[in-house]
């Protein structure tokens, strides 16, 4: 069911992505066009002559523009012999009759000239679909008869009104009607395509639109003819509120700076037609293949057994690389790759695959937890979950603190009990013991009959492992003493639980065969802990901690020295200590014991009397009694040689 919901979420993400992708893709396209496009040097033979507010101030009315003035302007420009003149002004309604006639005559004279050497004239054209009334359309056709015409339609994106496409033309009842720029470029022999293409905008280095050479219409007649000779001259308006259109330059510069007069947009389109510049769009199948490859790569990365945090980082890097490549392709070669839609698809594929991978890994973790939690400590299970490869055979050298416990005399007294009763007692005892090991953060090594073995410091580092081990030993001692009393109240005699603790290097890892293996520690550290446990019965103690552990323990630990123990086969002794529960220990008595021990270790004959006084205070102090007997037998010092392993 979870997979079904994830699949539904994936489909919804794709649907929402498709809905929002177009506006974002337009934004990205505009940003690339205005900031990193390769088009910065348009042809230099394009000149604008613009009707401005200053131009209109000299006339009695603003609109339509005074046609006698336009007639004079066109005559002056035609005399300069430009390549062509494009007039981005619609003559779709009559004005003053004489001025209309003057302009029409001027246009005819400029187009045909004396001796047939006229200048190509392209007038702005429109039809009913552009919003003209039938009367306007009829007047425009009559006024423009015998002259070149081109539809001045600008293709605004229906989503945001930005002009991004170059208008090629339109098929009407009268046949194919070319666009204004297509008709103008055709006068120079440029073959016009009937396909609409992306409009190329030329830019400056600061992401501003390229500034074509422009002269105000009221001053153009006074300029040298050489400034117009051999050039394409575009006549149009540059007014604050008329014929202005939003372009891609609005993204980096704001709407005001990015809104250009129609004649300026026509200048960009003409420059594009003359230079042959074009935005390259890959075939649909190539775009789909690129998107599919991106989705597959994103899905493959999400499926990989990588840390969960790494996956979004890697995916972000992948998308960033794709975007960087797309931006570079546009900046260098004008190739406009779709960036948003493939990224959304890749995000959906990555998220869906990441969910499936998480579900897979979760099931694997649950399997490992179920399979191993009955045999290993949570620390080991957690280590395996983080690194399943750790299940391979082998080991590593670690500094550990090993804890070895054993229940005195359980084997002999269990023979007097029914097997079921023996199992019940032993299981209850071991369950509590193992729980104490786990609670203190120990790794359970093994259970050997009634003995429990564990260690600290592996598979995870534990800087406070010595303190943990001592705390565990005290907790085990408190439990075992209480358990003994409970059993004795039921008529079942129980022995004491002895604990040995030693710290040092050991090889920790999986040992065994390919079918059966155990996570364990091997080495002298483990053996020493076991033998320290056994040494308790000689000393009369229940806990024996080596000096290596004491050296690593915190200052708050309360201990008293037990003796310098020489294990069988060892030439160097290990000073052992007995940890004490600070809550119940008598500091004065402990201090007196330590002073007696110091005297004994120094060979001071006063040590025997010191231990005698201790026994008067605490007759049940077995460790003090052990040393008192040694001293009474003439032994000196704190060295104790064990005859057994």
C-alpha positions in Angstrom: 0.0 0.0 0.0 2.8 2.4 0.8 4.3 1.8 -2.6 0.9 2.7 -4.2 0.7 5.9 -2.3 4.3 6.7 -3.3 3.5 6.0 -6.9 0.5 8.3 -6.7 2.6 11.1 -5.1 5.1 10.6 -8.0 2.4 11.0 -10.6 1.0 14.1 -8.8 4.5 15.6 -8.7 4.9 15.1 -12.4 1.5 16.6 -13.1 2.2 19.6 -10.9 5.6 19.9 -12.4 4.2 19.9 -15.9 1.7 22.6 -14.9 4.3 24.9 -13.3 7.2 24.0 -15.6 6.3 26.3 -18.5 6.4 29.6 -16.5 9.6 28.7 -14.8 11.1 27.5 -18.1 10.2 30.8 -19.7 11.8 32.6 -16.8 15.0 30.6 -17.2 15.0 31.1 -21.0 14.7 34.9 -20.5 17.5 34.9 -17.9 19.8 33.1 -20.2 18.9 35.2 -23.2 19.5 38.5 -21.4 22.7 37.5 -19.4 24.7 34.7 -21.1 23.6 34.5 -24.7 26.3 34.6 -27.4 24.6 37.3 -29.3 26.3 40.6 -28.5 27.3 42.0 -32.0 24.4 42.5 -34.4 25.0 43.8 -37.9 25.9 47.4 -38.0 23.7 48.4 -40.9 20.5 48.9 -39.0 19.4 52.4 -38.0 16.3 53.5 -36.2 14.4 56.7 -36.8 11.9 57.2 -33.9 9.0 59.5 -33.3 9.4 60.7 -29.8 7.4 63.1 -27.5 9.6 65.9 -28.7 8.7 65.0 -32.2 5.0 65.2 -31.5 5.2 68.5 -29.7 5.4 70.4 -33.0 2.1 69.1 -34.3 -1.5 70.1 -33.5 -2.5 66.5 -32.8 -0.6 63.4 -31.6 -2.4 60.7 -33.6 -2.3 59.9 -36.4 1.2 61.2 -36.9 1.3 64.2 -39.2 1.6 62.6 -42.7 3.1 65.7 -44.3 5.9 65.5 -41.8 6.3 61.8 -42.6 6.4 62.5 -46.3 9.2 64.9 -45.9 11.1 62.5 -43.6 10.8 59.6 -46.1 11.9 61.8 -49.0 15.1 62.8 -47.1 15.8 59.3 -46.1 15.2 57.9 -49.6 17.6 60.5 -51.0 20.4 59.1 -48.8 20.0 55.7 -50.6 19.5 53.3 -47.8 19.2 49.6 -48.4 15.6 49.6 -47.4 13.1 51.6 -45.4 10.7 49.8 -43.0 7.8 51.9 -41.6 6.4 50.5 -38.4 3.4 52.8 -38.5 -0.1 51.6 -39.7 -1.8 53.8 -42.2 -5.3 52.4 -41.6 -7.4 55.5 -41.5 -7.6 58.8 -43.3 -6.4 62.1 -41.8 -6.2 65.4 -43.6 -6.9 64.7 -47.3 -4.0 66.7 -48.7 -1.5 65.4 -46.3 -2.6 61.8 -47.0 -2.0 62.5 -50.7 1.4 64.0 -50.1 2.5 61.0 -48.0 1.2 58.5 -50.6 3.0 60.3 -53.4 6.2 60.5 -51.3 6.1 56.8 -50.7 5.5 56.0 -54.4 8.4 58.3 -55.3 10.8 56.8 -52.8 9.9 53.3 -53.8 10.1 53.8 -57.6 12.5 56.7 -57.8 13.6 58.5 -60.9 14.6 56.1 -63.6 13.4 53.1 -61.5 16.2 53.4 -59.0 14.0 53.6 -55.9 14.5 52.4 -52.4 12.6 49.3 -51.2 9.8 50.4 -48.9 8.0 48.0 -46.5 4.9 49.3 -44.9 3.3 48.0 -41.7 0.5 45.7 -42.5 -2.3 44.1 -40.4 -5.7 42.4 -41.0 -8.9 41.7 -39.3 -7.3 39.0 -37.0 -5.1 41.8 -35.7 -8.0 43.8 -34.6 -8.7 46.0 -37.6 -12.2 46.8 -38.6 -13.3 46.1 -42.2 -13.1 49.8 -43.0 -9.6 50.1 -41.6 -8.5 47.0 -43.5 -10.0 48.4 -46.8 -8.3 51.8 -46.3 -4.9 50.2 -45.5 -5.0 48.0 -48.6 -5.9 51.0 -50.8 -3.3 53.3 -49.2 -0.5 50.6 -49.5 -1.3 49.5 -53.0 1.8 49.0 -55.1 4.1 49.0 -52.1 5.8 46.3 -50.1 4.0 45.3 -46.9 4.6 43.1 -43.9 2.5 42.1 -40.9 3.8 43.9 -37.8 2.4 41.3 -35.5 4.5 40.7 -32.4 4.0 37.2 -30.8 3.3 37.7 -27.1 3.4 34.6 -24.9 -0.1 34.0 -23.7 1.2 33.2 -20.2 3.0 36.4 -19.4 2.9 38.6 -22.5 6.7 38.5 -23.2 7.7 38.6 -26.8 10.0 35.5 -27.3 9.1 34.3 -30.9 9.9 35.9 -34.2 6.8 36.3 -36.3 7.2 34.7 -39.7 3.9 35.5 -41.3 0.3 34.2 -41.7 -1.7 32.5 -44.3 -4.9 34.4 -45.1 -7.6 34.3 -47.7 -5.4 36.5 -49.8 -2.5 33.9 -49.6 0.7 34.0 -47.6 1.3 37.3 -45.8 4.9 37.7 -44.7 5.9 39.3 -41.4 7.3 42.8 -41.4 10.9 41.7 -40.8 10.7 38.8 -43.3 9.5 41.2 -46.0 12.2 43.7 -45.1 15.0 41.1 -45.1 13.8 39.7 -48.4 14.7 43.1 -50.0 18.3 42.2 -49.3 17.9 38.7 -50.8 17.6 36.9 -47.5 15.3 33.9 -48.0 12.6 34.1 -45.4 11.4 30.9 -43.7 7.7 30.4 -43.0 8.5 28.8 -39.7 8.3 30.7 -36.5 11.6 30.7 -34.5 12.8 31.9 -31.2 13.6 35.6 -31.4 17.2 36.4 -30.8 17.8 39.4 -28.6 21.2 41.1 -28.7 22.6 42.2 -25.4 25.3 44.3 -23.7 27.8 42.9 -21.3 25.7 44.2 -18.4 22.6 42.2 -19.4 21.0 45.3 -20.9 19.5 45.3 -24.4 21.8 46.3 -27.2 21.4 49.9 -28.2 20.9 50.2 -32.0 21.8 53.5 -33.5 18.7 55.7 -33.2 17.9 59.2 -34.3 14.7 61.2 -33.4 12.5 61.7 -36.3 12.4 65.5 -36.0 16.2 65.7 -36.4 16.8 63.0 -38.9 16.3 65.3 -41.9 19.1 67.5 -40.7 21.7 64.6 -40.4 24.3 63.8 -43.0 22.9 61.4 -45.7 26.0 59.2 -45.2 24.6 58.2 -41.9 21.7 56.4 -43.6 23.4 55.3 -46.9 23.5 51.6 -47.4 21.6 50.8 -44.2 18.3 49.4 -43.2 16.2 52.2 -41.8 13.3 51.4 -39.5 10.8 54.2 -38.7 8.6 53.7 -35.6 7.5 55.3 -32.4 9.4 55.5 -29.1 6.7 56.8 -26.7 6.2 56.0 -23.0 2.8 54.3 -23.4 2.4 53.3 -27.0 3.6 50.2 -28.8 5.8 49.0 -26.0 6.2 45.3 -25.2 7.8 43.2 -22.5 11.0 41.3 -23.5 13.4 38.8 -21.7 15.4 41.8 -20.5 12.7 42.3 -17.9 14.0 39.4 -15.8 17.4 41.0 -14.8 16.5 44.6 -15.3 12.9 45.0 -14.2 9.7 45.4 -16.2 10.3 49.1 -17.0 13.8 48.6 -18.4 12.8 45.3 -20.0 9.9 46.8 -21.9 11.0 47.9 -25.4 9.3 49.8 -28.3 8.0 47.6 -31.1 10.4 49.1 -33.6 13.4 48.1 -31.4 12.1 44.6 -31.2 11.8 44.6 -35.0 15.4 45.8 -35.1 16.5 42.7 -33.1 14.5 40.5 -35.4 16.0 42.1 -38.5 19.5 41.7 -37.1 18.8 38.1 -36.5 17.5 37.5 -40.0 20.4 39.3 -41.6 23.1 37.6 -39.5 21.4 34.1 -39.7 21.6 33.8 -35.9 19.2 31.3 -34.3 18.3 29.6 -31.1 19.0 25.9 -31.6 16.4 23.6 -30.2 17.1 19.9 -30.2 14.6 17.5 -31.8 11.9 16.3 -29.5 13.2 12.8 -29.4 16.7 14.1 -28.3 15.1 16.2 -25.5 13.2 13.1 -24.3 16.3 11.0 -24.5 18.3 13.6 -22.5 15.5 13.8 -19.9 15.2 10.0 -19.7 19.0 9.7 -19.2 18.8 12.3 -16.4 15.9 10.5 -14.7 17.6 7.1 -15.0 20.9 8.5 -13.5 19.0 10.2 -10.7 17.1 7.0 -10.0 20.2 4.9 -10.0 22.0 7.2 -7.6 18.9 7.1 -5.3 18.8 3.4 -5.4 22.5 3.0 -4.4 23.1 2.0 -0.7 24.4 5.5 0.2 23.8 7.4 3.4 20.4 9.1 3.4 22.0 12.5 3.8 24.3 12.0 0.8 21.5 11.3 -1.7 20.0 14.8 -1.8 23.5 16.3 -1.9 24.4 14.1 -4.8 21.1 14.7 -6.6 21.6 18.5 -6.1 25.1 18.1 -7.6 23.7 16.2 -10.6 21.0 18.7 -11.3 23.5 21.6 -10.8 25.8 19.9 -13.3 23.0 19.5 -15.8 22.0 23.1 -15.4 25.6 24.3 -15.8 25.9 22.2 -19.0 22.6 23.7 -20.3 23.7 27.3 -19.5 27.1 26.6 -21.1 25.5 25.1 -24.2 23.4 28.2 -24.6 26.2 30.7 -23.9 28.6 29.0 -26.3 26.4 27.6 -29.1 22.9 29.0 -28.6 21.5 25.6 -27.8 18.5 26.0 -25.6 18.1 22.9 -23.6 15.0 22.6 -21.4 16.2 22.7 -17.8 13.1 22.9 -15.6 11.0 20.0 -16.9 13.8 17.4 -16.9 14.8 18.5 -13.4 11.3 18.1 -12.2 11.0 14.6 -13.8 14.4 13.7 -12.3 13.4 14.9 -8.9 10.2 12.8 -9.1 12.2 9.8 -10.2 14.8 10.3 -7.6 12.2 10.8 -4.8 10.2 7.7 -5.8 13.3 5.6 -6.1 14.7 6.9 -2.9 11.4 5.9 -1.2 11.7 2.4 -2.7 15.4 2.2 -1.6 14.4 3.4 1.9 11.7 0.8 2.1 14.2 -1.9 0.9 16.8 -0.8 3.4 14.2 -0.6 6.2 13.2 -4.2 5.5 16.8 -5.2 5.5 17.4 -3.4 8.8 14.3 -5.1 10.3 15.5 -8.4 9.2 19.0 -7.9 10.7 17.5 -6.6 13.9 15.2 -9.6 14.2 17.9 -12.0 13.1 20.7 -10.8 15.4 19.0 -9.0 18.4 18.6 -12.3 20.1 22.3 -13.0 20.0 24.1 -9.7 19.9 24.1 -6.6 21.9 22.3 -3.5 20.5 25.7 -1.9 19.9 26.8 -4.7 17.6 23.4 -4.7 15.8 23.6 -1.0 15.3 27.1 -1.3 13.9 25.9 -4.0 11.4 23.0 -1.8 10.4 25.3 1.1 9.6 27.8 -1.2 7.8 26.3 -4.5 6.7 29.7 -5.3 5.1 31.0 -5.7 8.7 29.4 -9.2 8.7 32.4 -10.5 6.8 35.0 -12.6 8.7 38.0 -10.8 10.1 39.0 -8.5 13.0 40.6 -5.3 14.0 42.8 -4.3 16.9 40.9 -2.3 19.5 41.5 -1.0 23.0 38.8 -2.7 25.1 37.8 -3.3 28.7 36.8 -6.9 29.2 34.3 -8.0 31.9 34.2 -11.6 32.9 31.7 -12.9 35.4 31.1 -16.4 36.9 28.6 -17.9 39.3 30.3 -19.8 42.1 29.3 -23.5 42.5 26.3 -23.5 40.2 27.2 -26.7 38.4 27.5 -28.7 41.6 24.4 -27.5 43.4 22.3 -27.7 40.1 22.8 -31.4 40.2 20.5 -31.6 43.2 17.6 -29.8 41.5 15.2 -31.0 38.8 16.4 -30.0 35.3 13.3 -27.7 34.8 14.1 -25.9 38.1 17.7 -25.5 37.2 16.9 -24.1 33.8 14.4 -21.7 35.3 16.9 -20.3 37.8 19.7 -20.1 35.3 17.6 -18.3 32.7 16.3 -15.8 35.2 19.8 -15.1 36.4 21.3 -14.8 32.9 18.4 -12.7 31.6 19.0 -10.1 34.4 22.8 -10.3 33.9 22.6 -9.7 30.2 20.2 -6.8 30.7 22.7 -5.2 33.0 25.4 -5.6 30.4 23.2 -4.0 27.7 22.0 -1.2 30.0 25.6 -0.2 30.7 26.5 -0.2 27.0 28.6 -3.4 26.9 28.9 -5.7 24.0 27.8 -9.2 25.0 30.6 -11.6 23.9 29.3 -14.9 25.0 27.5 -17.0 27.6 29.5 -20.0 28.8 27.2 -21.9 31.1 26.6 -19.5 34.0 29.4 -17.2 33.0 28.7 -14.0 31.1 31.5 -12.3 29.1 31.3 -8.9 27.6 33.5 -5.9 26.7 33.5 -2.2 26.1 35.2 -0.2 23.3 33.9 -2.2 20.3 32.3 -2.2 17.9 31.9 1.5 18.8 34.4 3.7 20.6 33.6 4.4 24.3 36.0 6.9 25.8 34.5 6.2 29.3 34.7 2.4 29.0 36.6 2.0 32.2 33.9 3.9 34.2 31.2 1.9 32.5 32.9 -1.4 33.3 33.3 -0.6 37.0 29.7 0.7 37.2 28.6 -2.6 35.5 30.6 -4.7 38.0 28.9 -2.9 41.0 25.5 -3.3 39.4 26.2 -7.0 38.8 27.3 -7.4 42.4 24.2 -5.7 43.8 22.0 -7.8 41.7 23.7 -11.1 42.4 23.7 -10.5 46.1 20.0 -9.8 46.0 19.4 -12.8 43.8 21.3 -15.0 46.3 19.1 -13.9 49.1 15.9 -14.5 47.1 17.0 -18.0 46.2 18.1 -18.8 49.7 14.7 -17.7 51.0 13.2 -20.3 48.7 15.6 -23.0 50.0 18.0 -22.8 47.0 21.6 -22.1 48.1 23.4 -19.9 45.6 27.1 -19.0 45.3 28.5 -15.5 44.9 29.0 -14.0 41.5 32.6 -13.0 40.9 33.7 -10.4 38.4 37.1 -9.8 36.7 37.9 -6.7 34.7 41.0 -5.9 32.6 41.7 -3.3 29.9 44.1 -3.5 27.0 44.5 -4.3 23.3 42.5 -7.2 21.8 41.5 -8.4 18.3 37.8 -7.8 17.9 35.7 -9.1 15.0 33.9 -12.0 13.4 35.7 -15.3 13.9 34.6 -18.7 12.9 33.7 -20.2 9.5 31.6 -19.0 6.5 28.5 -20.6 7.9 28.9 -20.0 11.6 30.8 -17.2 13.2 30.8 -15.1 16.3 31.5 -11.5 17.1 34.0 -11.8 19.9 37.3 -10.5 21.3 40.5 -12.6 21.6 43.8 -11.9 23.2 45.6 -11.7 26.5 43.3 -8.9 27.7 40.3 -11.3 27.7 42.3 -14.1 29.3 43.6 -11.8 32.1 40.0 -10.6 32.9 39.0 -14.3 33.2 41.9 -15.1 35.5 41.3 -12.0 37.6 37.7 -13.3 38.1 39.1 -16.5 39.3 41.6 -14.8 41.6 38.7 -13.4 43.6 38.2 -16.7 45.5 41.8 -16.4 46.9 41.4 -12.8 47.9 37.9 -13.2 49.4 36.6 -10.5 47.0 33.8 -10.6 44.5 35.2 -8.0 42.1 38.8 -7.7 40.9 39.8 -4.8 38.7 43.3 -4.5 37.2 45.4 -1.4 37.5 45.0 -0.8 33.7 41.3 -0.2 34.3 41.9 2.0 37.3 44.3 4.2 35.3 41.5 4.9 32.8 38.8 5.4 35.3 37.5 8.8 36.5 38.6 10.4 39.8 35.2 9.8 41.4 35.6 6.0 41.4 36.1 4.6 44.9 38.5 1.7 45.0 40.8 -0.1 47.5 43.9 -2.1 46.5 43.6 -5.9 46.8 47.1 -7.0 46.1 49.7 -7.4 43.4 48.6 -10.6 41.7 51.1 -12.8 39.8 49.1 -14.9 37.4 50.4 -18.4 36.6 53.0 -18.1 33.9 53.4 -14.4 34.3 56.6 -12.7 35.5 55.0 -9.4 36.1 52.3 -8.8 38.7 49.1 -6.9 38.2 47.9 -4.7 41.0 44.3 -5.5 41.5 41.7 -3.3 43.1 38.2 -3.8 44.6 35.7 -1.1 43.6 33.3 0.0 46.3 29.9 1.6 46.3 30.4 5.1 47.4 26.8 5.3 48.7 27.3 2.6 51.3 31.1 2.5 51.9 32.5 4.0 55.1 35.2 6.5 54.0 37.0 6.3 57.4 37.2 2.5 57.2 38.4 2.6 53.6 41.1 5.1 54.5 42.2 2.9 57.4 42.3 -0.1 55.1 44.4 1.7 52.5 46.9 2.8 55.2 47.2 -0.8 56.4 47.7 -2.0 52.8 50.4 0.7 52.4 52.2 -0.6 55.5 51.9 -4.2 54.3 53.2 -3.4 50.8 56.2 -1.5 52.4 57.0 -4.5 54.6 56.1 -2.6 57.8 55.6 -5.1 60.7 52.8 -2.8 62.0 50.6 -3.9 59.1 49.5 -7.1 60.9 48.2 -5.1 63.9 46.5 -2.6 61.5 44.6 -5.4 59.8 43.7 -6.9 63.1 42.1 -3.6 64.2 40.2 -3.5 60.9 38.8 -7.0 61.5 37.7 -5.9 65.0 35.7 -3.1 63.2 34.5 -5.3 60.3 34.8 -9.0 61.0 33.1 -9.7 57.7 35.7 -8.0 55.6 37.1 -11.0 53.8 39.8 -9.1 52.0 41.2 -7.7 55.3 41.0 -11.2 56.7 42.9 -12.6 53.8 45.8 -10.2 54.3 45.7 -10.7 58.1 46.1 -14.4 57.7 49.0 -13.9 55.3 50.8 -11.6 57.6 50.2 -14.0 60.5 51.9 -16.8 58.5 54.9 -14.6 58.1 54.3 -13.4 54.5 55.3 -9.9 53.8 54.5 -7.4 51.0 51.5 -7.3 48.7 52.6 -9.8 46.1 50.2 -12.7 45.7 51.1 -15.6 43.4 48.2 -17.7 42.1 48.9 -21.3 41.7 46.0 -21.8 39.2 45.3 -20.3 35.9 
